[in-house]
Amino acid sequence: MAKSPEEIEAAMVANLKEITGKSLDQWLKIANTSKLAKHGELVSMLKADHGLTHGYANLVAHRHFKSGASDSAPDDLIAAQYAGSKAGLKPIYDSLVAAIQTFGSDVELAPKKAYVSIRRAKQFAIIQPSTATRMDVGINLKGVKETARLEASGSFNAMVSHRVRLAEPADADKQLIGWLRQAYDAAN
């Protein structure tokens, strides 16, 4: 059975010393000593200078910058995503989540700092308020040809194959829900 992101993270922390030779506290001291200010810079340094895999370097960086899934309550992460100028996008998010949750009882929402990962046995979509006027929905649809609306994800997010841009509630239409359902069905 698939584990939640929190369970996976806890297992990684538990195995960190055995696999890397150092405990999380020791890695956090290295991160603090580095004086690096950006997540990506710290991940790169830990991989290049210390031979950590991307997963473990990412874990240490998240803990160092306190941006991991376990550091904030899910509702607080979502509230922060739709605060201020992005508040107008929250009804689109709510509409999408309501539709996605009808797919099955195994739909899991895993809020991150900047987006919400939508999982089944594995991630099949993400919802991200990208600007004050646009939301991006990333969808895993491997092998599906791009269209004008269903774009290749490009540099948007490497965890999904396609992206759909939404600017108003009407953009969360049957076509988009169909693509999300297709990705959900493939994620079993």
C-alpha positions in Angstrom: 0.0 0.0 0.0 1.2 3.5 -0.9 2.6 5.6 2.0 1.7 9.2 2.5 4.4 11.9 2.0 4.7 12.3 5.7 5.3 8.5 6.2 7.9 8.5 3.5 9.7 11.5 5.0 9.7 9.9 8.5 11.2 6.7 7.0 13.9 8.7 5.3 14.8 10.5 8.5 14.9 7.2 10.4 17.2 5.7 7.8 19.4 8.8 7.2 22.3 7.9 9.4 22.5 4.3 8.2 22.4 5.3 4.5 24.5 8.5 4.6 26.6 8.1 7.7 25.2 11.2 9.4 22.1 11.9 11.4 19.6 14.6 10.4 21.0 16.9 13.1 24.5 16.5 11.7 23.3 17.3 8.2 21.5 20.3 9.5 24.7 21.6 11.0 26.4 21.2 7.6 23.5 23.1 6.1 23.8 25.9 8.7 27.5 26.1 8.2 27.1 26.5 4.4 25.3 29.9 4.8 23.5 29.1 1.5 20.2 31.0 1.3 18.3 29.1 -1.4 16.8 25.6 -1.4 18.2 24.6 -4.8 21.7 25.9 -3.9 21.8 23.8 -0.7 20.5 20.7 -2.6 23.2 21.1 -5.2 25.9 21.5 -2.6 24.9 18.5 -0.6 24.8 16.4 -3.8 28.1 17.7 -5.2 30.2 18.0 -2.0 28.7 15.3 0.1 27.4 12.7 -2.4 23.8 12.7 -1.1 21.1 11.5 -3.5 18.6 14.1 -4.6 16.0 12.8 -2.2 18.1 13.0 0.9 19.6 16.4 -0.1 16.0 17.7 -0.7 14.9 16.4 2.7 17.8 18.1 4.5 17.1 21.4 2.6 13.4 21.2 3.4 14.2 20.7 7.1 16.9 23.4 7.0 14.6 26.0 5.4 11.5 24.6 7.3 9.5 24.2 4.1 8.7 20.5 4.3 5.2 19.0 4.4 5.5 18.2 8.1 6.4 21.7 9.1 3.0 23.4 8.5 -0.6 22.3 8.8 -2.1 21.5 5.4 -4.9 24.1 5.8 -2.3 26.8 6.7 -0.3 26.0 3.5 -3.4 26.3 1.4 -4.5 29.5 3.1 -1.0 31.0 2.5 -1.1 30.0 -1.2 -4.4 31.9 -1.7 -3.7 34.9 0.5 -3.5 38.5 -0.7 -3.5 39.1 -4.5 -4.2 35.4 -5.2 -7.4 35.2 -3.1 -9.5 35.5 -6.2 -8.2 32.1 -7.4 -9.4 30.2 -4.4 -12.9 29.5 -5.8 -11.2 27.8 -8.8 -9.1 25.7 -6.5 -12.2 24.7 -4.4 -14.1 23.8 -7.6 -11.3 21.6 -8.9 -10.7 19.8 -5.6 -14.5 19.1 -5.3 -14.5 17.5 -8.7 -11.3 15.5 -8.2 -12.5 14.1 -4.9 -15.4 12.5 -6.7 -13.0 10.2 -8.5 -12.5 8.0 -5.5 -11.9 7.7 -1.8 -8.2 7.2 -2.4 -7.6 10.8 -3.6 -5.1 12.5 -1.3 -4.3 16.2 -1.2 -0.7 16.9 -0.1 -0.2 20.7 0.2 3.3 22.0 -0.3 4.5 25.6 0.2 3.7 26.7 -3.4 1.2 24.1 -4.7 -1.0 21.1 -3.8 0.1 17.7 -4.9 -2.8 15.4 -5.8 -2.1 11.7 -5.3 -3.6 8.3 -5.6 -1.0 5.5 -5.5 1.3 8.2 -6.9 1.0 11.9 -7.8 -1.2 12.4 -10.8 -1.7 16.2 -10.7 -0.8 19.5 -9.0 -2.7 22.7 -8.5 -0.6 25.9 -8.2 -1.6 29.5 -8.0 1.2 30.8 -10.2 0.3 34.5 -10.4 -2.4 36.8 -9.1 -4.5 36.1 -12.2 -3.5 32.6 -13.2 -3.6 29.1 -11.8 -1.7 26.2 -13.4 -2.9 22.6 -13.2 -0.1 20.1 -13.8 -1.3 16.7 -15.0 0.6 13.4 -15.5 -0.6 12.2 -18.9 2.4 10.4 -20.3 2.0 9.6 -24.0 -0.8 12.1 -24.5 -0.2 14.6 -27.3 -0.1 18.3 -26.4 -2.7 20.7 -27.7 -3.0 24.4 -27.6 -4.7 24.1 -24.2 -3.0 20.9 -22.9 0.6 22.2 -23.0 3.8 20.2 -22.4 4.8 21.0 -18.8 8.2 22.4 -19.9 9.9 24.1 -17.0 6.7 24.5 -15.0 7.2 21.3 -12.9 9.2 18.2 -13.7 6.8 16.0 -11.7 4.0 16.4 -14.4 3.9 15.9 -18.1 1.4 18.6 -19.0 0.0 21.9 -17.9 -3.3 23.7 -18.3 -3.6 27.4 -17.5 -6.7 28.7 -15.8 -7.7 32.4 -15.4 -11.4 32.1 -14.4 -13.8 29.6 -12.9 -15.2 28.6 -16.3 -11.7 27.3 -17.2 -12.3 24.4 -14.7 -14.5 22.7 -17.3 -15.5 19.2 -18.3 -12.5 18.9 -20.6 -10.0 19.7 -17.8 -11.8 17.4 -15.3 -11.7 14.7 -18.0 -7.9 15.0 -18.3 -7.6 14.9 -14.5 -9.8 11.7 -14.4 -7.6 10.1 -17.1 -4.5 10.9 -15.0 -6.2 9.5 -11.9 -7.1 6.3 -13.6 -3.5 5.8 -14.8 -2.1 6.4 -11.3 -3.3 3.1 -9.8 
